[in-house]
Amino acid sequence: MLSGPALSAGKVGSAFVFIAAVSFVLLVIIVGTMILFVVRYRRSKHPEPSPTKENLALEIGWTAVPVLLVMLMFYFGFVDFEYIRNPPKNAMVVDVVGRQWSWLFKYANGKQEDVLRVPVGKPVNLIMTSQDVIHSFFVPAFRIKEDCVPGMKTHLWFQATETGSYQVFCTEYCGQGHSHMRSQVVVMPQADFEKWYSAAEETGTEAQGFNLLKSKGCLGCHTTDGTRKVGPTYKGLFGKTETVTTEGRKRTVTVDAAFIKDYVRNPNVDRIPGYPPIMPKIQVTDQELDKMIAYLKTLK
């Protein structure tokens, strides 16, 4: 079995190598036979074709060998599919929610993150759904991919064998922010994961505001460090004077608490120059908005 950062990677890799090797050997045999026939039986050497007779052994061979190869490929594919689709009973369950345009990971103890943190060597069962349109959860390093569909649950599991960070992508086109719908699987040593998992959440208003920005998916399109994404950065945003377009007319506004609350409740009514009007509606209470705004005030 080929090695990889997850058990699934090795299984998928082994099946791929087998199919690729068989295809290469068949390519050499078929092309080599074609060249041999072109040279050996060219018209200049055999101007008059001679009759040929059937060859029972040859006909049985070119029927039996492809059937055997196809059945071997089916076997590898079926066994690996059974393995990938059936998680172990002791797997840790994590709920995954895809939404425009970020991922949300919910743990059994109530923790919510925009990054999937897992312990090394522990099977993880992902129970997935979508909040809006069809998304597709893909971890290339682990060779796993599954759709997240609105109104239904899909599942996928893996067991990471190496610590590190591995990219998560959405591979189902889900709107203008599709290319920004990225996250990470952070594989941690067991002790570090248990320490993170059992750590109490910060209770301060600003800390809660930051956690809400993550859990609501805001940081999928916005940053807190001044860098540009599909939406404007939060750094220095609160209190800033902006020119926006509302119903075709330009107007100057101050980004205060009232403006932020109105924009979240009615996204894209005010068009911000340089940014596409693609902000989705998010489900958030007034109390949650107040905490998020309290955090934005700290980003000078």
NORWO-V10835 format. One record per residue. N is the residue number from 1. SS is DSSP state (~ for helix, > for strand, _ for the rest). OMEGA is omega in whole degrees, -180 to 180 (999 if undefined). Layout:
# NORWO-V10835
n=N ss=SS omega=OMEGA
n=N ss=SS omega=OMEGA
This chain:
# NORWO-V10835
n=1 ss=_ omega=178
n=2 ss=_ omega=178
n=3 ss=_ omega=179
n=4 ss=_ omega=-179
n=5 ss=_ omega=177
n=6 ss=> omega=-180
n=7 ss=~ omega=-179
n=8 ss=~ omega=-180
n=9 ss=~ omega=180
n=10 ss=~ omega=-179
n=11 ss=~ omega=179
n=12 ss=~ omega=180
n=13 ss=~ omega=180
n=14 ss=~ omega=179
n=15 ss=~ omega=180
n=16 ss=~ omega=-179
n=17 ss=~ omega=179
n=18 ss=~ omega=-179
n=19 ss=~ omega=179
n=20 ss=~ omega=180
n=21 ss=~ omega=178
n=22 ss=~ omega=-180
n=23 ss=~ omega=180
n=24 ss=~ omega=180
n=25 ss=~ omega=178
n=26 ss=~ omega=177
n=27 ss=~ omega=-179
n=28 ss=~ omega=-178
n=29 ss=~ omega=-176
n=30 ss=~ omega=-179
n=31 ss=~ omega=178
n=32 ss=~ omega=178
n=33 ss=~ omega=178
n=34 ss=~ omega=-180
n=35 ss=~ omega=178
n=36 ss=~ omega=-179
n=37 ss=~ omega=179
n=38 ss=~ omega=-178
n=39 ss=~ omega=-172
n=40 ss=~ omega=-174
n=41 ss=_ omega=179
n=42 ss=_ omega=-174
n=43 ss=_ omega=-178
n=44 ss=_ omega=-180
n=45 ss=_ omega=179
n=46 ss=_ omega=-178
n=47 ss=_ omega=178
n=48 ss=_ omega=-179
n=49 ss=_ omega=178
n=50 ss=_ omega=-179
n=51 ss=_ omega=177
n=52 ss=_ omega=180
n=53 ss=_ omega=179
n=54 ss=_ omega=178
n=55 ss=_ omega=-174
n=56 ss=~ omega=-179
n=57 ss=~ omega=179
n=58 ss=~ omega=-180
n=59 ss=~ omega=176
n=60 ss=~ omega=-178
n=61 ss=~ omega=-177
n=62 ss=~ omega=170
n=63 ss=~ omega=-175
n=64 ss=~ omega=-177
n=65 ss=~ omega=177
n=66 ss=~ omega=178
n=67 ss=~ omega=179
n=68 ss=~ omega=-180
n=69 ss=~ omega=179
n=70 ss=~ omega=179
n=71 ss=~ omega=176
n=72 ss=~ omega=177
n=73 ss=~ omega=177
n=74 ss=~ omega=-179
n=75 ss=~ omega=179
n=76 ss=~ omega=-180
n=77 ss=~ omega=-178
n=78 ss=~ omega=-180
n=79 ss=~ omega=179
n=80 ss=~ omega=178
n=81 ss=~ omega=177
n=82 ss=~ omega=-180
n=83 ss=~ omega=-175
n=84 ss=~ omega=-174
n=85 ss=~ omega=-175
n=86 ss=_ omega=-177
n=87 ss=_ omega=175
n=88 ss=_ omega=-178
n=89 ss=_ omega=-178
n=90 ss=_ omega=-177
n=91 ss=_ omega=175
n=92 ss=> omega=-176
n=93 ss=> omega=175
n=94 ss=> omega=176
n=95 ss=> omega=-179
n=96 ss=> omega=178
n=97 ss=> omega=173
n=98 ss=> omega=178
n=99 ss=> omega=-180
n=100 ss=_ omega=-4
n=101 ss=_ omega=-179
n=102 ss=> omega=178
n=103 ss=> omega=175
n=104 ss=> omega=-179
n=105 ss=> omega=-177
n=106 ss=> omega=-178
n=107 ss=> omega=-175
n=108 ss=_ omega=-179
n=109 ss=_ omega=178
n=110 ss=_ omega=178
n=111 ss=_ omega=176
n=112 ss=> omega=-177
n=113 ss=> omega=173
n=114 ss=_ omega=175
n=115 ss=_ omega=-180
n=116 ss=> omega=179
n=117 ss=> omega=-178
n=118 ss=> omega=176
n=119 ss=> omega=178
n=120 ss=_ omega=177
n=121 ss=_ omega=-179
n=122 ss=_ omega=177
n=123 ss=> omega=-178
n=124 ss=> omega=180
n=125 ss=> omega=-179
n=126 ss=> omega=174
n=127 ss=> omega=-165
n=128 ss=> omega=173
n=129 ss=> omega=179
n=130 ss=> omega=-180
n=131 ss=_ omega=-174
n=132 ss=_ omega=-178
n=133 ss=_ omega=179
n=134 ss=_ omega=172
n=135 ss=> omega=178
n=136 ss=> omega=-177
n=137 ss=> omega=-173
n=138 ss=> omega=173
n=139 ss=> omega=-175
n=140 ss=~ omega=-177
n=141 ss=~ omega=-179
n=142 ss=~ omega=-177
n=143 ss=_ omega=179
n=144 ss=> omega=179
n=145 ss=> omega=179
n=146 ss=> omega=179
n=147 ss=> omega=171
n=148 ss=> omega=-170
n=149 ss=_ omega=178
n=150 ss=> omega=175
n=151 ss=_ omega=178
n=152 ss=_ omega=-180
n=153 ss=_ omega=170
n=154 ss=> omega=-178
n=155 ss=> omega=-178
n=156 ss=> omega=177
n=157 ss=> omega=177
n=158 ss=> omega=174
n=159 ss=> omega=-179
n=160 ss=> omega=-178
n=161 ss=_ omega=-179
n=162 ss=_ omega=176
n=163 ss=_ omega=-180
n=164 ss=> omega=179
n=165 ss=> omega=-176
n=166 ss=> omega=-173
n=167 ss=> omega=172
n=168 ss=> omega=179
n=169 ss=> omega=166
n=170 ss=> omega=-177
n=171 ss=_ omega=174
n=172 ss=_ omega=-176
n=173 ss=_ omega=-171
n=174 ss=_ omega=179
n=175 ss=_ omega=-173
n=176 ss=_ omega=180
n=177 ss=_ omega=-175
n=178 ss=~ omega=-175
n=179 ss=~ omega=179
n=180 ss=~ omega=-176
n=181 ss=_ omega=-177
n=182 ss=> omega=176
n=183 ss=> omega=-180
n=184 ss=> omega=165
n=185 ss=> omega=179
n=186 ss=> omega=-179
n=187 ss=> omega=-172
n=188 ss=> omega=169
n=189 ss=_ omega=-175
n=190 ss=~ omega=-178
n=191 ss=~ omega=179
n=192 ss=~ omega=180
n=193 ss=~ omega=-180
n=194 ss=~ omega=178
n=195 ss=~ omega=178
n=196 ss=~ omega=-175
n=197 ss=~ omega=-177
n=198 ss=~ omega=-179
n=199 ss=_ omega=180
n=200 ss=_ omega=177
n=201 ss=_ omega=176
n=202 ss=_ omega=-174
n=203 ss=_ omega=179
n=204 ss=_ omega=-177
n=205 ss=~ omega=-179
n=206 ss=~ omega=178
n=207 ss=~ omega=178
n=208 ss=~ omega=178
n=209 ss=~ omega=178
n=210 ss=~ omega=179
n=211 ss=~ omega=178
n=212 ss=~ omega=177
n=213 ss=~ omega=178
n=214 ss=~ omega=-174
n=215 ss=~ omega=179
n=216 ss=_ omega=177
n=217 ss=_ omega=-177
n=218 ss=~ omega=-177
n=219 ss=~ omega=172
n=220 ss=~ omega=-177
n=221 ss=_ omega=-178
n=222 ss=_ omega=177
n=223 ss=_ omega=177
n=224 ss=_ omega=-175
n=225 ss=_ omega=177
n=226 ss=_ omega=179
n=227 ss=_ omega=-175
n=228 ss=_ omega=174
n=229 ss=_ omega=179
n=230 ss=_ omega=175
n=231 ss=_ omega=-179
n=232 ss=_ omega=179
n=233 ss=_ omega=177
n=234 ss=_ omega=-177
n=235 ss=_ omega=179
n=236 ss=_ omega=-176
n=237 ss=_ omega=-175
n=238 ss=_ omega=-178
n=239 ss=_ omega=-179
n=240 ss=_ omega=176
n=241 ss=> omega=-177
n=242 ss=> omega=172
n=243 ss=> omega=-179
n=244 ss=> omega=177
n=245 ss=> omega=-179
n=246 ss=> omega=-179
n=247 ss=_ omega=176
n=248 ss=_ omega=-179
n=249 ss=> omega=178
n=250 ss=> omega=176
n=251 ss=> omega=180
n=252 ss=> omega=-178
n=253 ss=> omega=171
n=254 ss=> omega=-178
n=255 ss=_ omega=178
n=256 ss=_ omega=-177
n=257 ss=~ omega=-178
n=258 ss=~ omega=180
n=259 ss=~ omega=-179
n=260 ss=~ omega=-179
n=261 ss=~ omega=180
n=262 ss=~ omega=-179
n=263 ss=~ omega=179
n=264 ss=~ omega=-180
n=265 ss=~ omega=-178
n=266 ss=_ omega=-175
n=267 ss=_ omega=173
n=268 ss=_ omega=172
n=269 ss=_ omega=173
n=270 ss=> omega=-180
n=271 ss=> omega=180
n=272 ss=> omega=-177
n=273 ss=_ omega=177
n=274 ss=_ omega=-179
n=275 ss=_ omega=180
n=276 ss=_ omega=-180
n=277 ss=_ omega=-172
n=278 ss=_ omega=-177
n=279 ss=_ omega=179
n=280 ss=_ omega=174
n=281 ss=_ omega=178
n=282 ss=_ omega=179
n=283 ss=_ omega=-176
n=284 ss=_ omega=179
n=285 ss=_ omega=178
n=286 ss=~ omega=180
n=287 ss=~ omega=178
n=288 ss=~ omega=178
n=289 ss=~ omega=179
n=290 ss=~ omega=179
n=291 ss=~ omega=179
n=292 ss=~ omega=179
n=293 ss=~ omega=177
n=294 ss=~ omega=178
n=295 ss=~ omega=-180
n=296 ss=~ omega=-180
n=297 ss=_ omega=-178
n=298 ss=_ omega=-176
n=299 ss=_ omega=-178
n=300 ss=_ omega=999
